[in-house]
Amino acid sequence: MKLEFKELGYQTRAVSAVVDCFKGQPNTSGVSYRVDPGINKKRDHEGKYQADSISEHLIGFKNSEIILTEQQLLENIQTIQRNQNLPQSQSLYQFKTIKKNEYVVDSAYTKKALAISPYHLDIEMETGTGKTYCYIKSIFEMNKRYGWNKFVVVVPSIAIREGVYKSLEITADHFQKDYKKKAKFFIYNSKQLHNLESFSSDAGINIMVINVQAFNARGKDNRRIYEKLDDFQSRRPIDVIKANRPILILDEPQKMEGAKTLDSFKEFNPLFIMRYSATHKTLHNKVHRLDALDAYNQKLVKKIAVRGISVKGLSGTNAYLYLESIEVSKQTPAARIELEIKQKNSGIKRVIRKLNKGDNLFDLSEKMDQYKGFVISDINANTDTVEFTNGHELIAGEATGDVNEKTIRRIQIREAIRAHFEKEKVLFSQGIKVLTLFFIDEVAKYRVYNDLGEEGGEYAKIFEEEYENILNELKQDLFLHDEYIKHLDGISVDKTHNGYFSIDKKTKRMIDPFTGKSSTETDDVDAYDLILKDKERLLSFNEPTRFIFSHSALREGWDNPNVFVICTLKHSDNTISRRQEVGRGLRICVDKFGERQDNPATVHDTNILTVVASESYK
């Protein structure tokens, strides 16, 4: 399956806001210069190295300088800001940072930023609205209008780097159709420096993608960019890059504002800097804003619905109860309650029952003492509550009694499966495949390896049990389409879920990714490659996988548009982590033809992201 791209008005406006900043700049393409040839080391007849200059002269093409005066540039920026009701820049050089919850001019930061470049532009775009697409389109548009052709995209992590590269791949044909040319792009690798010569010598659009660790970390490979290398004709890679006067595009700049990183940016000698983020920490010259409220009101992202699960302590009892939901029909409301029932073999099993006013849980549980006094006195569909004659009350989504973490996770998995089926039975006939994403914190909960081979972990077993129960219940719905039932019957439970984790290269087993001491993300390139490689395949109905288990450290790699349910089977570290997890499902979905489902009349009927949480997501 191939994703289809179309021109969207809000993205065109974001591109114009950037490109129009340089209105009046002439189109000067093909500014040539002589690429530093370095020294070619050859052996003499005694086998000793002799340093000789390379005879051939390699011609490079760099970005032309900005000829606009600072006043002209400021006036262009102010015009754009007025048109969008943005705060006016009084100067190109008043940069503000957040201190004590307000933005103030930061002279120390400003000094460092101006040492990099005098020109800095901020573009604020909410997660899921296509900021990567926008800056790629901006590259093509700036090349068309001004002739600029050398760009460096800097990202804070391996996950984002791999995602940007994937975006460049899948949009190549789309932009060729619009601009009649293709960009050349590559990921910077200190062991593949020949790409830098192509980057310099090619007159077309060239894009280098680099993660910040490649030039500001302490490792041996990371230092190579600043060293004169024998395998690079005694040149420093950074010198070859900076000779092109590249335009720097910073993706998630708020993660790259340390003093050391800012000093490193100066080494690139950029023409100017564009910063794209949903959450800027430092303000430069903001020329476009599409915040979370704008994105929602313009129906550019999915609506969010939260299914919260909370634990409530009922004094004087250890009776386990979970109120799943209140069902409303032509008759009086009924409550779906999970309770414990004594089995004939003396065991105890937790079962969901559809109960009505007057039902006695003591009788239903086969006379289990903890349910004495639990007779339903009221079921209120307006407040989603159930009251008992002993005075206890439950709200939908609450569990009480003997509730441990395993119980909560089972309830979460069950609720995620229910939410999935609720969406799927509606969207299947529209040709939209529904995906559910589970974030977990260790592989062993999904896959266990032992002397006999491998088997499902705790969560995989719970999933299969709950899936079978809910599927059997679903099939009793007389209004289900025959095609949908046939589709469900063709997928076995063990094939409908899959795990995406890091893979041990020797054993080929799933392993927990390495995150480092101060990070919640991993740099595992292979794991991200697998996720991105399977992105389009997972959208096809021919692929049975509908439920995905992945390590939370890999969350940045997931941006599949058809994720409709997200269930985090772990404690989210903080508000930012929760926002990142939810952000994986905000993109507008596509159908089986790769067409974006964004009709304004129905977009928020179709595109609703359900978050199944064991904690607050407010």
N, C-alpha and C positions, 0 to 999 in steps of 0.2 A: 504494500500500500504506500502511496506517495501523498504527502501533505500538500494541499493546494494553498497558494497565497494570493491574496487580492489586496488592492489598494484600499486602505481604510482612512477615512477623513481625519480622525484624531491623530493617526500616525503621520500623515502628510503635514499636519499643522506642527507637530513636534519637529519634523525635519526642516520645515521652512523657518521656524524660529531660530534654528542654529545657522542655517545657510545665509539667511538675510542679515545676520550680524555683519557680514563682510560685503554688503551691497556697495558697489562702486569699485571693488577690487577687479582689476583686469584679468582676463583669461590668458594666463601665460603658462603654457604647458611645455614640457620638454626642456627645462633649464638644465643644461648639461654641465658636467664637471668631470675632472679626472679622478677616478677611484684610486685611492692609495694602493699601489701594487704590493707593498711590503718587500720583503727580501726573500729571494728564492735560494735556499741553501743547497749547494751541490757539492759532491765529493771530488777532490782532485785525485791524481794518479796514486797518491799515497793513502787514499781513503779518508783524508781529512776534509772537514766541511769548509767550503769557500763561500763567503757572502757576496752575492752579486745582485744588483737590481734587476728586476724582471724587465725584459725588453719591451714586451707588449704593453700598450696603454689601454686600459679598460675605461670606457666612457660610462659614466653614471648619469642618472636624471634625478634631480632633487626638487623639493617644493620651492616655488618662487616665494620671495619675501612679501610680507604684507606691506603695501604701499599706502594704505589709508593712514591718515593722521590719527592720533589718539582721540582727538575731538570728534572726528568723523565716526570712528568706531563706537565711541560712547553715545553719540546721537542715534546711531543705528540701534544700539542695544536699548536705549530709552524708548525709542519708537515701538519696538517689539514688546517691551514691558508695559507700556501704556495700553497697547492693544489687548493685552491679556490681564490687565488689572493687577500686575505684579509690582512689588516695591521698586521704586526707581533707584538705579545706581547713580549716586552723585559723583562717583569717581570710578575709574577702572580698578582702583587699588585699595578699596576699603573692604577688607575681608573680615568676616565676623565668625566667632566660634561661640558655642554654648557654654556659659558659665553661670551656675546657680539658676538654671532654667530660663535664661534669657540670652539673646545674642548680643555680644559686645565686640567692638573692634579689637582685634588681637594683633598688636604691632609685631610681636616676635614671630608669629605665624606668617603674617603678611611679608615680612622681610625674607623668610625662607621661600615663600611661594613666588615672590617676584624674582628671586634669584634663578628660578626654574624658567619662567616666562612672564612677560608683562600681561599676557592675555589669558583669562580663565573664565570659562562659561559653565554654569550649572544647569542641568536638565533633570527635573524631578518627575519620575514616572513610577506609578504604583506597580508592585509585583504582579505579573500576569498580563500586563498590557502590551508587551512586546518591545521593551527598550533595546534589546539586542538587534531586532529587526530595524528599529529606527536609526540606530547609529550606523548600521551597515548601509541603509538607504542614504543616510547623510553623507557617507563616504562617496557613493556614486554621484550624488547631487553636487557635492563640492568639486569633484573632478570635472563634471560637466560644465559648471559655471565658472570655475576659477583655475582649472587645470591641475589642482593639487592631486598628487598620486601616491604619496608615501605616508602610511598610517601605522601606528603601533597601539594595539589594544592591550592595556595592562589590567590584570585581574588579581584578586587576592587569594585565590585558591585553585587547586588542580581541578576541582569539580566545575567551577565556573569556566576555567580555561577550556576544558573538554566540551562543555556546553556551547561556548562561543564558536569553537571549531566546527561542531556539528551544525550550528545555525548557518555558518558560512557555506557549508556543503549543501544543505537542503534548500537554501535560497538562491544558489548560483544560477539555475536555469530561469528562475523568476526574474531576477535582476537583468539577466542577459536579454530577456524578452523586452524589458523596458528601456534598457540603456545600450543595447547592441554590443555589449562587451562583458567579459568576465574578469573578475579580480583574481589575482594570484595571492594565495595565503598559505601560511605555515606557522607551526608552533616553534618558537625559539628552543633550540637544543644545543648546548655547548659542545656536543660531539658531532654536530652536523652543520658546521659553519659555512659550508658551501651555499646554504640558503641565503646568507647575508650578501654574497656577491650577486646572486640573482636579484635580490631585493634592491640592490643599489643600481644595477645595470639595466634593469627593465624599465621601459618608458610607460608601461601601463599602470593600472591600479595595483598596488602591492600592500598587503596587510600582514604584519607580524603580530602574533598573539603571544604574550609572555606573562607568566605568573610572577608576582613580586618577589617570591623567594629566589628566583633565578638571578637576581642582581642585588639583593640586600641581605641574603643569608650568609652564614659563615663557612659553609661546607666547601670542600675543594672544588667541586664542579661549579658551585655558585660564584666562586672568585674568578673563574676563567674568563668571564666577560670583561674583566679589567686587566687581564694579564697579556703580555706579549707572548704569543704562542708559536712554537716551532711549526705546528701543523696548520698554522694560519699565516704563514710567511712573516713571522715576527710582528704581527699586527695585534692590536687590542680589538676584540669584537665591538666593544662599545664605540670606538672611534669610527669604525665603518658604518655603524648605525647612525651616529650623530651627524655624519657628513650629509645625510639626506634631509636634514631639517624636518623630521617627521612630525606629524600632528599626533599628539598623545590623546587617546581615549581611555579614561579611567572608569572601569565598571565596578561599582560598589566602592567609591573612593573613601568613604568613611572608615573602611577597614585598612586604609593605606596612608594614614596621616601622621605616622610617627616621624620624629626628627630625622632618623637615619634614612627612612624611605624618601622623605622630601629631598634630602641631600642627594640621594641616588637618582631621582627624577632629573635633576639638573644635568647629569651626565648625558642625557639623551639629546640635549640642545633642541627642545621642541619648538615648533613654530607657534603653537598655542595649545591649550589643554581644554578638553571637554570632559565633564564629569557627569555620569549617569547614575542615579540612585533613587530609591523610594524614601530613603531616610538620611538626608545630608546632615552631617554634624557641623560642617563649616560652610558658610555662605560666601559665594564669590559674586558673580554677576548672573543671577537667575534669569534665564530667558524663556523657560517653559515650566509649567507646573501641571501635573495630572496626579492629584493625590488620591488617597483611598476613597474619600467621599465623592470626588469627581468621577472616578472609575466606576463606582457603584451606581451613581445617579445616571451616568451615560450608558449603563448596562454593558460595560466593557469587560467585566469579570463576573464570576459566579456569585450568586447569593450564598450566604453561609447560614446553615442551620446547625445548632449544637444539641447533641443528645448527651446530657450530663448524667453521670452515675455517682451518687453520693451514698455514704454510709451513715446511718442514723442509729444512735443508741437508744433503745427503749428501756427505761428503768424497770427493774424487777422482772425481766424476762430475757431468755436467750433464744427465743423463737426466731428461726431463720425465715425471713420473708423478703421477697423482691417484687415490687409492683412494676410490671413491665409497661402496661398501658391501660387506658380506659377505652373500651369499644362502644361506639354509639350506633344505634340502629333504630328501627321503628319501635322496638320494644324498649324497656328500661335499660340504662347503661349496664354494661358488664365489665368486670375487672379481670385482666390477665395477671395472675399472681403465681409466683414460684414459691413452693413450700416443700417441706420434707415429708415424705410418706413412708411409713414402716412397711417393709416388704415381708412376704411370707417366710423367706429364708432368714429372717431376723436382721437383715440389712436395712439401710435407710437410703432412699433415693430422692433426689430433688426433681420435682416435676412441675411443669407449668399447667395450671388449670384455669379455665374460664369460669369465673364465679359471679354469683348474683347476690343481691341483698338478702340477708337471712341465712346464708350458708355458714355452717359451723366448721371451722378449721380443725377443731379437735376430732370431730367425726371423720372428716376427709383425710386426716393424717393417720387414720387407723389408731386413734386414741393415744397420740403422743402427748405427754403431760405438758410440754411447753406451750401447747396451743390451747390450753384451757382458758376460756373466757374470750377467745377470738371468734366472735360471731359478727359478720358484716352488718353494720347498722345503716350505712349510707355509702353510695357510690356517686360522686359528684363529677360530671363530665366537664363542668365549667372550670373547676379548680384543679382537675386531675388528681383528686384525692379519694382515699377509701378510709372510712371510719369504722372502728370496731366497738362493740358494746362495753369493752373494758376501758374505753377512753383513748386508746392508741389510734394514731392516724399515720397514714403513709401517703407520700406524694409520688407520682409516677417518676420512675428513675431512681427511687430510693431502695436501698437494701438495708436490712437490719438483722440483729442476732449474730449468729456464728458466721461472720464475714471476714475472710482472710484475703490476701492479695490474689490467690488463685481464683477465688470466687469472683472477685471484681473483674479479673481478666477474662474469665469465662463469660460473664455478663456483657463485657465490652465486645468480645468476639461475636456473641450472639446478636447483639444490637447492630453491629456492623454488617453482618450477613443479612439481617432483616432489612436494613436500610438499602443494601445493594439490590435485593430482590424487588423492593418497592419501586426503585428507579428503573430497574431492568425490564420489568414487565410492561412499563409504559414506553420506554425508549427503544426497545427491541424492534417494534414495528416501524420506527422512524429510521432504522439503520444505524443506530448509535450504540456502540459497545460501551458497557459500563465497567469500570475498573475500580477496585477497592485496594487501598494501600495500608498495610500494617507496618508501623515502625516499632522495632523491638531493640533491646539493648545487648543481647548476646545470641550467637548462633545456636547454642545448645538448647535454647527454648524452641527452636524450629527443627533442627536436625541433630541427631545424636549418632556418634560414631563409636563402635565397639568392636570386639573380636569377631563378631558375626557379620560385620559390615556396617550398614547404616539403617536408621529407622527414624520415623518422625519424632520430634521432640514434644514437649508438653503442649505447646501452643498448636502444633500441627494436629495432634490427636484431638484436642478440644475442638479445633476448627472442623475436622471431619465429622465428629459426633454432632455438633450443632448444625452443620450444613445439611446433613442427612435428615435431621429432625425437621428443620424449617422447610426443606425442599418437599418432603412428604406432606407437610401441612399445606404448602403452597399449591400443590397439585390438586387439592380438594376444591380449589376455586373454580367454579363452573364457568366463569367468564374469561378464563385464560385462553389466548389464541392457540390453535392447534400447532401452528408453526413454532411458537415459543416453547410449547411443551416438547415438541420434537427436538428442538435445539437443546433443551435441558437434558433430555434423555440421552443425547449423544455425547455428553460430557461426564466422564467418571469423576468422582470426588477427588481422587488422588492426582488427577491431571488439571483440575481447575485452580489449584494454588501452586505457587512456585516461590522460591527464595532467591533473592539477589543480595549476595554478600561478597566479601573478599574471598579469593580462591588461593589456597596454598599451591604453589607451582610444582612442588614435588609430589604431594599426595593427591592433588586435585580435589581436596576437601574444602568445604566452606569453613572460613575462619573469621574471627572477629577482627575488624580492621584496626590498624594502629592509628591512634589519634594524637599522641603526644601529650605532654603534661597539661598544657593550657588551652587545648582545643577540643571542640566537640565534633570536629569534622576530620575526615581522613584524606590522605593524598594518594590513595590507591587508584592509579590510572586504569589498571585492568578492570576493576570493578565498575568504574564509571563508563568505560568503553562498552562493557556488556549491557549496561542499562541503556545507553544511548543507541547502541546498535539495534536493540530490540524495541526501540520506541515506536516505530511504525508497525512492526509485526504485532505488537500487543493490541493495536487498534483494529485488527482484523478478526472477524468472527470465525475464521478458519483456525485461529490460534485459541486453544481451549483455556489458557490462563486468564482468569478474571480476578483472582485474589492474589495479591503480591505481598510477601513478607520481605522487609529489607531492614538493614541496620540503620539506626537513627543517624550514625555518623556519615551515611551516604545520602542524607536527605537533599543536599544541594544538587545532586545529580538528577533528581526526579522532577520533571516538569511536563509530564504527559498530560495533554489537554483533557483526556477522558477519565481522569481520576475524579470520581464523584463521591467517594467515601474515604475518609482518613481516620484511622484508629491508632492511637499511640498507646502501646502496651508497655509503658514506662512512665516515669515521672519526668516531665519536661523540665529542663534545667532552669529556664528563666523565660521572661516575656518574649525576648528576641527569638529564642529557640522555638517557642510555640508559634510565633509569627512565621518563622521559616517553614515549619512543618505544615501549617495551614496554607502557606503560599504555594506549596507543591500542587494544590488542586484548584487554584483560582482561575486558570486559563479557560477560555471559552472552548467548549467541546467541538469535535468534528464528527461527521458521519462516515460511513464506510467508503465514501468516495474522497475523503480528505477535505470535504467542504466545511468551513467554519459555520456553526449554527448560531448566528448572531442576529436573526430577524428581530428588530426592536419590539415587535408586538408579542413575541413569545420567548425571548431570550431568557428571561428570569423564571419562566415556567419550566423550561428545559434545563437550564444551568443552575442547579442548586448543589452546593457542596455540603455534605453532612459530616460533621466532626464528632466522633464518638470519644468522649473524654471522661477520665476519672477524676478530673480536677477542673477548676474554673478556666474558661477560655474567654472571659469577658475582656 
